[in-house]
């Protein structure tokens, strides 16, 4: 993903793990990996309105309530 998107998502609690060096692919890109079951609880804690929008207020949570 673009470095700016990586920073923005991190502010909302979506901390994706960088799995390799930054590459040049239509601009700078950071290869990242993240597991929904790890990311959603952090988003819920850091940016609850975002979590509510993403999960329809907890309706879709992959068991991460």
C-alpha positions, 0 to 999 in steps of 0.5 A: 500500500502507499506509505500515506495510506499505511500511516492513515490506517495506523491512526485508526488502529489498523496496524498492518505489519510491513513484510518487506522493503518499500518497492517502486510499483506505480510509486512507493508501495509497502508490502503489508499483511494483517489479520482481520481478527487481530486488527478489528479489536484494535480499531474498536478500541482506537476508533470505535465509530470506524469499527461500528461502520465496518462491522455494522455495529458488531454484526460482522466481527469474525468472532472478535466482538 
